[in-house]
Amino acid sequence: QKSAGDFACVGGCERKRLPASEFSKKQVEKALESLKTLPERDIRTGPDIKSTLFLNAVCKKCMEEREAKERAEAEAKRGERQQAAEE
């Protein structure tokens, strides 16, 4: 089984060297799929050649925080609209 490589979060916490389990399955698949389209990727193979993949995505923790913030902002806007409608 191939390792997904090392991941870095670009969602705010900026953590590095995270395992794939810190990300949603969809993000891991999307990041790995994007590697296939890199025009200058290293295609060398052999026992002496080591390669490491460094992928960027938004970790589950940052995604949950972002969603909670969006929900809170939506709730605040909804409250403002209800107040304006009542006046």
Contacts in CASP RR format, 6 or more apart in sequence:
PFRMAT RR
TARGET T0000
AUTHOR 0000-0000-0000
METHOD contacts of the structure
MODEL  1
QKSAGDFACVGGCERKRLPASEFSKKQVEKALESLKTLPERDIRTGPDIK
STLFLNAVCKKCMEEREAKERAEAEAKRGERQQAAEE
3 20 0 8 1.000
4 19 0 8 1.000
4 20 0 8 1.000
4 28 0 8 1.000
4 31 0 8 1.000
4 32 0 8 1.000
4 53 0 8 1.000
4 55 0 8 1.000
5 20 0 8 1.000
5 52 0 8 1.000
5 53 0 8 1.000
5 54 0 8 1.000
5 55 0 8 1.000
6 16 0 8 1.000
6 17 0 8 1.000
6 18 0 8 1.000
6 52 0 8 1.000
6 53 0 8 1.000
6 54 0 8 1.000
6 55 0 8 1.000
7 17 0 8 1.000
7 18 0 8 1.000
7 19 0 8 1.000
7 20 0 8 1.000
7 22 0 8 1.000
7 23 0 8 1.000
7 28 0 8 1.000
7 31 0 8 1.000
7 54 0 8 1.000
7 55 0 8 1.000
7 56 0 8 1.000
7 57 0 8 1.000
7 59 0 8 1.000
8 14 0 8 1.000
8 15 0 8 1.000
8 16 0 8 1.000
8 17 0 8 1.000
8 18 0 8 1.000
8 54 0 8 1.000
8 55 0 8 1.000
8 56 0 8 1.000
8 57 0 8 1.000
9 15 0 8 1.000
9 16 0 8 1.000
9 18 0 8 1.000
9 22 0 8 1.000
9 56 0 8 1.000
9 57 0 8 1.000
9 58 0 8 1.000
9 59 0 8 1.000
9 61 0 8 1.000
9 62 0 8 1.000
10 56 0 8 1.000
10 57 0 8 1.000
10 58 0 8 1.000
11 58 0 8 1.000
11 59 0 8 1.000
11 62 0 8 1.000
11 63 0 8 1.000
11 66 0 8 1.000
12 58 0 8 1.000
12 62 0 8 1.000
13 59 0 8 1.000
13 61 0 8 1.000
13 62 0 8 1.000
15 22 0 8 1.000
15 59 0 8 1.000
18 59 0 8 1.000
20 28 0 8 1.000
22 59 0 8 1.000
22 60 0 8 1.000
22 61 0 8 1.000
23 31 0 8 1.000
23 57 0 8 1.000
23 58 0 8 1.000
23 59 0 8 1.000
23 60 0 8 1.000
24 60 0 8 1.000
24 63 0 8 1.000
27 57 0 8 1.000
27 58 0 8 1.000
28 55 0 8 1.000
28 57 0 8 1.000
30 57 0 8 1.000
31 55 0 8 1.000
31 56 0 8 1.000
31 57 0 8 1.000
32 55 0 8 1.000
35 41 0 8 1.000
35 53 0 8 1.000
35 55 0 8 1.000
42 51 0 8 1.000
44 51 0 8 1.000
58 66 0 8 1.000
END
